């Protein structure tokens, strides 16, 4: 319903009596669950609740209720439906149907949830529950209990059971990542990680769609372990007991800071301009290499100056005090044994905001800028089986990474521990990797095989991210065309084409032009071409060109039509 953009007709702040009636409607439709404290906060007196009238792309009238600009409910044909934001705050509000992570991109493109895609806990009639037709339900994934969609049941529970595994199960009305989710970019939120609903099987053990998930291998493994236990022992002569697992040692901040220092010298040592103030060297080169959460004050050094003096005493760097309180780095010993023997790693690039400063999957801030269009990206969250592996490279439990980041961290781990065999290009599995892969001692794997096992073991989730870079068509880079035309009454207009090819959010761009140029804007369709053209009243070629190259950082070579800009009138000499 909200896959394509919609038009906002009105946005009105509700009164106290209207807020009370809305709360009563929610309680009447969803029962006692609607009285949960988390849901009550959405209607609190301090919250700014608004009613927004919109018209969807299919010309359907919809009423949306927002709390602090975030949509919480929407009304279709007299029925209230919660948004994914509301279900994240109150998961028990509606019953949830579970599907596989691979189905979510299909739902995000406008597809309904089919019966074969529903993962149930059994094959009998009870596995479908006891729900009526058009009942409001949520949809979550086997890898995450958090809802990723809301819809209406296409049939009642009995008909779903009698359909024979064919047909539509849930008519999807709202999905994570659609235009309703991104209604206000400043308050967008990624899917929180609430744990897996069921144990996710590996690719070779994947059950048929629509069938129950039966953990046969897990039951078999438990049965084999029980056979090895002497159940008849009374404990009189059995003094031996399972040894308590030794607590894992926490990473030493001193070692991590020293490693970050050596890594910065190894990667940037030849490029560092000397002499350089120590107050500039540490935050610019060393601090970006530190793992998340590691601070100097938590180490034994306590202060940056103390740490750098220790490195100078070790002979790695040379510091000179020009005057009291002002110290400069004047020399770096790149041939020092500690520097030569250190294996560099790439933790993150300081100029990459997505890798260095993006929040987790449950963060309140949006992972994308409102100026750009977003796309759904499959992510992999660090869970308990992979916590030890990623903890060694400074990534904490619950952190969501994309596929490229996972592969880079695995390569960093292999490089740090010197596990690669150069001759055969295989990895010797240490104890951590053996437990993760279920491999025997001495077994070797290639980097791609190891990365694929790690990816399958991690928790699958999804995020909405901004498009980066232009879309190429037929191997050629897309070009943004700026032209002028004459409309009725000899009025000049500016036409802008191919904005979507650079991931530009046309609605936000039109708003910026409308405010900056003080001109009205409309979207027009061009016959024979895909996409739409932005029309701006008046000749504003120069303003649009500066907006694209300045705010959106689009190269000037990718924009044509500057020659149509309005010439400035020359001032007459007195």
C-alpha positions in Angstrom: 0.0 0.0 0.0 2.9 2.4 0.8 5.5 1.1 -1.6 5.1 4.1 -3.8 5.0 7.8 -2.6 1.8 9.2 -1.3 0.4 12.7 -1.0 -0.2 14.5 2.3 -3.5 16.4 2.3 -3.4 17.7 5.9 -1.5 17.4 9.1 -3.4 18.6 12.2 -2.5 18.4 15.9 -5.2 16.5 17.8 -7.0 17.9 20.8 -7.2 16.3 24.3 -10.6 14.8 23.7 -9.6 13.4 20.3 -6.5 11.9 21.8 -8.7 10.2 24.5 -11.1 8.8 21.8 -8.2 7.4 19.8 -6.9 5.7 22.9 -10.3 4.2 23.6 -10.6 2.9 20.0 -7.2 1.2 20.3 -8.2 -0.4 23.6 -11.6 -1.5 22.1 -10.0 -3.1 19.1 -6.9 -4.7 20.6 -8.2 -5.5 24.1 -6.2 -5.4 27.4 -2.9 -5.6 25.6 -3.4 -2.0 24.4 -3.1 -0.9 28.1 0.6 -1.8 28.1 2.8 1.0 29.6 4.9 1.2 26.4 1.8 1.8 24.3 0.4 4.3 26.8 3.5 6.4 26.4 2.7 7.0 22.7 -0.5 8.8 23.8 1.0 10.6 26.7 0.1 14.2 27.4 3.7 15.3 26.7 3.6 13.6 23.2 2.7 15.6 20.2 0.0 13.4 18.5 -1.2 14.5 15.0 -3.7 13.1 12.5 -2.4 13.1 8.9 -4.7 12.7 5.9 -2.9 11.1 2.9 -3.8 9.8 -0.5 -1.9 6.7 -1.6 -0.5 6.1 -5.1 -3.6 4.0 -5.8 -5.9 7.0 -4.9 -7.0 5.4 -1.6 -7.8 7.7 1.3 -5.9 6.8 4.5 -5.7 8.4 7.9 -2.3 8.2 9.7 -1.8 8.9 13.4 1.6 10.1 14.5 3.3 10.5 17.8 6.3 12.9 17.8 6.3 12.7 14.0 6.6 8.9 14.0 3.6 7.0 12.6 2.0 4.7 15.2 -1.4 3.8 13.7 -3.1 4.1 10.3 -6.8 3.7 9.5 -8.0 1.8 6.4 -11.8 1.3 5.8 -12.6 2.1 9.4 -10.0 -0.4 10.8 -7.0 0.7 12.8 -3.7 -1.0 12.0 -0.5 -0.5 14.0 2.8 0.4 12.3 6.0 -1.5 12.8 7.2 1.2 15.2 4.2 0.4 17.5 4.8 -3.3 17.3 8.4 -2.8 18.3 7.2 -1.0 21.4 4.4 -3.5 22.1 5.1 -6.9 20.4 2.1 -8.6 21.9 -0.4 -6.2 20.4 -1.3 -8.5 17.5 -0.6 -12.1 16.6 2.6 -12.7 14.6 3.1 -14.9 11.5 6.7 -16.0 10.9 8.5 -16.2 7.5 12.0 -16.7 6.2 14.4 -13.7 5.9 14.7 -14.2 2.2 11.0 -13.3 1.9 11.3 -9.8 3.3 12.7 -8.2 0.1 9.7 -9.6 -1.8 7.2 -8.1 0.7 9.0 -4.8 0.5 8.4 -4.8 -3.2 4.7 -5.0 -2.7 4.1 -8.8 -2.6 1.7 -10.5 -0.2 2.7 -13.2 2.2 1.8 -16.5 0.6 0.8 -19.7 2.6 4.0 -21.6 1.5 6.1 -18.8 3.0 4.6 -19.1 6.5 6.8 -21.0 9.0 4.6 -22.9 11.6 5.3 -24.9 14.7 3.3 -27.9 13.5 1.2 -29.4 10.7 -2.1 -29.6 12.5 -5.0 -27.1 12.4 -3.9 -25.6 15.8 -0.7 -24.3 14.1 -2.8 -21.7 12.3 -4.4 -20.4 15.5 -8.0 -19.2 15.8 -8.3 -16.0 13.9 -11.0 -14.6 11.7 -10.8 -13.3 8.2 -9.4 -9.7 7.9 -7.9 -10.0 11.4 -4.9 -7.7 11.9 -1.6 -9.6 12.2 2.1 -8.8 12.1 4.8 -10.6 10.3 8.3 -11.4 11.7 11.3 -13.4 10.6 12.8 -16.7 11.9 16.0 -14.8 12.7 14.3 -12.0 14.6 11.1 -11.7 16.7 10.7 -8.0 15.9 7.8 -7.3 13.4 8.8 -6.3 9.9 5.3 -5.9 8.5 1.6 -5.6 9.2 -1.4 -6.9 7.2 -4.8 -8.5 7.2 -5.5 -12.2 7.0 -6.8 -13.3 3.6 -8.8 -16.2 5.1 -9.8 -17.4 8.6 -7.7 -20.0 10.4 -9.8 -22.9 9.2 -9.7 -21.9 5.6 -5.9 -21.4 5.8 -5.6 -25.0 7.0 -7.9 -26.3 4.3 -6.1 -24.4 1.4 -3.7 -27.2 0.9 -0.6 -24.9 1.2 -1.6 -22.6 -1.7 -2.8 -19.0 -1.9 -2.4 -15.8 0.0 -2.1 -15.9 3.8 -1.6 -12.3 4.7 -2.5 -9.2 2.6 0.4 -6.9 3.4 -0.6 -3.3 4.2 2.6 -1.9 5.6 6.2 -3.2 5.5 9.5 -2.1 7.1 11.2 0.3 4.6 8.1 1.5 2.8 7.1 5.2 2.5 5.0 5.1 5.7 8.1 3.8 7.6 10.1 6.7 6.1 7.3 9.3 6.5 9.6 11.5 8.6 13.2 10.7 7.8 14.5 12.4 11.0 12.8 9.8 13.3 13.3 6.6 11.2 14.4 3.6 13.1 16.0 0.3 12.0 14.6 -3.1 13.0 15.6 -3.9 16.7 17.1 -7.3 17.4 14.9 -9.2 19.7 16.3 -12.7 19.2 15.4 -15.6 16.8 11.9 -17.0 16.8 13.2 -20.4 15.8 16.6 -21.9 15.2 17.6 -21.0 11.7 18.7 -24.1 9.8 21.6 -24.1 7.4 21.2 -24.1 3.7 21.4 -27.9 3.3 18.9 -28.4 6.2 16.4 -25.8 5.0 12.8 -27.1 5.5 10.2 -26.8 2.7 8.2 -23.5 2.7 5.0 -23.9 4.5 6.1 -26.9 6.5 7.0 -27.1 10.2 10.5 -26.5 11.4 11.6 -29.7 13.2 15.0 -29.5 14.8 15.8 -33.1 14.1 19.5 -32.8 14.2 19.4 -30.9 17.5 17.2 -33.7 19.1 19.5 -36.4 17.7 22.5 -34.6 19.2 20.9 -34.3 22.6 19.8 -38.0 22.5 23.4 -39.1 21.7 24.7 -37.1 24.6 22.1 -38.6 27.0 23.2 -42.1 25.9 26.7 -41.3 27.3 25.4 -40.2 30.7 25.1 -42.8 33.5 21.6 -42.2 34.6 21.8 -45.0 37.3 24.6 -43.3 39.2 23.4 -42.1 42.6 26.2 -39.6 43.1 27.8 -41.4 46.1 31.0 -42.4 44.3 30.8 -39.9 41.5 32.8 -37.0 42.8 33.7 -35.8 39.4 31.4 -33.0 38.1 31.3 -30.8 35.1 34.1 -28.2 35.4 32.8 -24.7 35.6 33.6 -22.7 32.4 36.4 -20.3 33.0 35.3 -16.7 32.6 36.6 -15.2 29.4 39.3 -12.6 30.0 38.3 -9.1 29.0 40.5 -7.4 26.4 43.3 -5.3 27.9 42.8 -1.6 27.0 46.6 -1.1 27.1 47.2 -3.7 24.4 44.4 -2.4 22.2 45.6 1.2 22.4 49.2 0.1 21.6 47.9 -2.0 18.7 45.9 1.0 17.4 49.1 3.1 17.7 51.2 0.6 15.8 48.5 0.1 13.2 48.3 3.9 12.6 52.0 4.0 12.1 52.1 1.0 9.8 49.3 2.4 7.6 50.1 6.1 7.6 53.6 6.4 8.9 55.1 7.6 5.6 52.3 10.1 5.0 52.3 11.8 8.4 53.6 15.3 8.0 56.4 15.9 10.5 56.8 17.8 12.8 53.2 17.4 14.1 51.6 18.4 17.4 50.9 15.4 19.6 47.5 16.9 20.3 46.8 16.5 16.6 48.5 13.2 15.9 46.6 11.1 18.4 42.9 12.1 17.5 43.6 12.2 13.8 45.6 9.0 13.4 45.4 6.7 16.4 41.9 7.3 17.7 40.1 6.2 14.5 41.9 2.8 14.8 40.6 2.1 18.3 37.8 -0.5 18.7 34.5 0.9 19.8 34.2 1.6 23.5 38.0 1.7 24.2 39.1 5.0 25.9 42.4 6.2 27.2 41.0 6.9 30.6 40.2 3.2 31.1 43.8 2.2 30.5 46.7 2.3 32.9 48.1 5.4 31.0 45.0 7.5 31.9 46.3 10.4 29.7 47.4 10.6 26.0 50.7 12.4 27.0 51.7 9.6 29.3 51.1 7.0 26.6 53.1 8.9 24.0 56.0 9.3 26.4 56.0 5.6 26.9 56.1 5.0 23.2 59.0 7.5 23.0 60.8 5.6 25.8 60.4 2.4 23.7 62.1 4.2 20.8 59.2 4.1 18.4 58.7 7.8 18.1 60.6 10.9 19.1 58.9 13.8 20.9 60.3 17.3 21.3 59.0 19.9 23.7 59.1 23.3 22.0 57.8 25.2 25.1 56.0 24.3 28.2 52.8 22.3 27.4 53.5 22.2 23.7 55.0 18.9 22.4 55.6 17.9 18.8 56.1 14.5 17.1 59.4 15.0 15.2 60.4 11.4 14.1 58.9 8.0 13.7 61.1 4.8 13.7 59.5 2.8 10.9 62.3 0.2 11.2 61.6 -0.4 14.9 61.2 -4.2 15.6 57.7 -3.7 17.0 56.6 -1.8 13.9 58.2 -4.2 11.5 56.7 -7.3 13.1 53.2 -5.8 13.5 50.6 -7.0 11.0 48.3 -4.1 10.0 44.5 -4.3 9.9 41.8 -2.1 8.5 39.3 -1.5 11.3 37.3 1.3 9.6 38.0 4.4 7.5 37.5 7.7 9.3 35.9 9.2 6.2 33.4 6.4 6.0 30.4 7.6 8.2 28.5 4.4 7.7 31.3 2.2 9.0 32.6 4.5 11.7 29.5 6.1 13.1 26.4 4.1 12.1 24.2 3.0 14.9 23.1 -0.5 15.6 20.0 -2.1 14.3 18.0 -0.9 17.2 19.2 2.7 17.2 16.8 5.6 17.1 18.7 7.5 14.5 18.2 6.8 10.8 21.0 5.1 9.0 20.3 7.2 5.9 20.1 10.8 5.1 16.7 12.2 4.2 18.1 13.8 1.1 18.7 10.4 -0.6 16.5 7.5 -1.5 16.9 4.3 0.6 17.3 0.7 -0.3 16.9 -2.5 1.8 20.3 -4.1 2.7 20.6 -7.5 4.3 22.7 -7.3 7.5 24.2 -9.8 9.8 24.2 -9.3 13.6 26.8 -10.6 16.0 25.3 -13.3 18.2 26.5 -15.6 20.9 28.2 -18.2 18.6 30.2 -15.5 16.8 30.7 -13.1 19.8 34.2 -14.5 20.6 35.4 -14.1 16.9 34.2 -10.5 16.5 35.1 -9.5 20.0 38.7 -10.1 19.1 38.5 -7.4 16.5 36.5 -4.9 18.6 32.9 -5.6 17.5 30.4 -6.2 20.3 27.4 -8.4 20.6 24.3 -7.3 18.7 26.3 -5.1 16.2 24.8 -5.3 12.7 27.3 -5.6 9.8 26.8 -5.9 6.1 28.4 -8.7 4.1 31.5 -6.7 3.1 32.2 -5.7 6.7 31.8 -9.3 7.9 34.3 -10.6 5.3 36.8 -7.8 6.1 36.6 -8.5 9.9 37.2 -12.3 9.3 40.2 -11.5 7.1 41.5 -9.1 9.9 41.1 -11.9 12.5 43.0 -14.4 10.3 45.7 -11.8 9.6 46.1 -10.8 13.3 46.5 -14.4 14.5 48.7 -15.4 11.5 46.4 -18.3 10.5 46.9 -18.1 6.8 49.1 -20.7 5.1 50.6 -18.8 2.1 51.6 -21.9 0.0 48.0 -23.3 -0.2 46.1 -20.2 0.6 44.1 -22.0 3.3 43.3 -21.0 6.9 44.5 -23.0 9.9 41.5 -23.0 12.3 42.3 -22.0 15.8 40.1 -23.0 18.8 37.7 -20.2 18.2 37.2 -21.0 14.6 36.9 -24.7 15.2 34.1 -24.2 17.7 32.4 -21.8 15.3 32.7 -24.1 12.2 32.3 -27.4 14.0 35.6 -28.5 12.5 38.1 -31.0 13.8 41.7 -30.0 14.8 44.0 -29.6 11.9 41.3 -28.9 9.4 41.8 -26.1 6.9 39.4 -23.9 5.0 39.6 -21.2 2.4 38.7 -17.6 3.2 35.5 -17.8 1.1 34.4 -21.0 2.8 35.1 -19.6 6.3 33.2 -16.3 5.5 30.2 -18.2 4.3 30.1 -20.3 7.5 30.3 -17.2 9.6 27.6 -15.5 7.6 25.2 -18.5 8.0 25.9 -18.6 11.7 25.2 -14.9 12.3 21.7 -13.5 12.9 20.1 -12.3 9.7 18.4 -8.8 9.7 17.8 -5.9 7.4 18.4 -2.2 7.3 17.4 0.7 5.1 20.4 2.6 3.8 21.0 5.5 1.4 22.0 4.9 -2.2 25.6 5.8 -2.8 26.9 6.8 -6.2 25.3 7.0 -9.6 23.4 4.2 -11.3 25.2 3.1 -14.5 23.1 2.1 -17.5 24.7 0.0 -20.2 28.1 0.7 -18.7 27.6 4.5 -18.9 27.3 6.9 -16.1 23.9 8.6 -15.8 23.7 12.3 -16.5 21.3 14.8 -14.9 19.8 17.1 -17.5 18.8 20.7 -16.8 16.8 22.5 -19.4 14.3 25.3 -19.8 11.0 25.5 -21.6 8.3 28.0 -22.3 4.7 27.3 -21.0 1.5 29.2 -21.6 1.7 32.9 -21.1 5.4 33.0 -22.2 6.4 31.7 -18.7 9.8 30.1 -18.3 10.1 26.8 -16.4 13.1 24.7 -15.4 13.0 20.9 -16.1 15.3 18.5 -14.2 15.6 14.9 -15.3 17.4 11.7 -14.0 17.5 12.7 -10.4 16.5 9.1 -9.3 19.6 7.7 -11.0 21.7 9.3 -8.3 19.5 8.2 -5.5 18.1 11.7 -4.9 14.9 11.8 -2.9 12.9 13.9 -5.3 10.3 14.9 -2.7 13.0 16.3 -0.4 14.8 17.9 -3.3 11.6 19.6 -4.6 11.1 20.9 -1.0 14.6 22.4 -0.9 14.1 24.0 -4.3 10.8 25.4 -3.3 12.2 27.0 -0.2 15.5 28.2 -1.7 14.2 29.5 -5.0 10.8 30.6 -3.7 9.2 28.8 -6.7 6.5 26.2 -7.0 7.4 22.7 -8.1 5.5 19.8 -9.7 6.4 16.3 -11.0 5.6 15.6 -14.7 5.8 12.4 -16.7 7.8 12.4 -19.9 6.3 10.3 -22.7 8.6 7.4 -23.9 10.9 7.5 -20.9 11.0 5.9 -17.5 10.8 8.1 -14.4 9.5 11.6 -13.8 10.7 15.1 -14.5 10.8 17.9 -11.9 9.3 21.1 -13.1 10.2 24.4 -11.4 8.4 27.7 -12.2 11.0 30.2 -13.5 14.6 29.9 -14.7 16.5 28.5 -11.7 19.2 26.6 -13.5 22.0 28.2 -11.5 20.4 27.6 -8.1 19.6 23.9 -9.0 23.2 23.4 -10.3 24.7 24.8 -7.1 22.3 22.7 -4.9 23.3 19.5 -6.7 27.0 20.1 -6.7 27.1 21.6 -3.1 24.6 19.8 -1.0 24.4 16.5 -2.9 28.1 16.4 -3.9 27.3 15.4 -7.5 30.3 15.9 -9.8 29.9 18.9 -12.2 30.7 16.6 -15.1 27.6 14.6 -14.4 25.3 17.7 -14.9 24.4 19.3 -18.2 22.5 22.5 -19.1 24.3 25.2 -17.1 24.4 27.2 -20.4 20.7 27.7 -20.0 21.1 29.7 -16.8 19.6 33.2 -16.7 22.2 35.8 -17.4 22.6 38.4 -14.6 21.9 42.0 -15.6 24.9 44.2 -15.7 24.8 47.3 -13.5 24.8 50.5 -15.4 27.7 52.8 -14.7 26.8 56.2 -13.4 
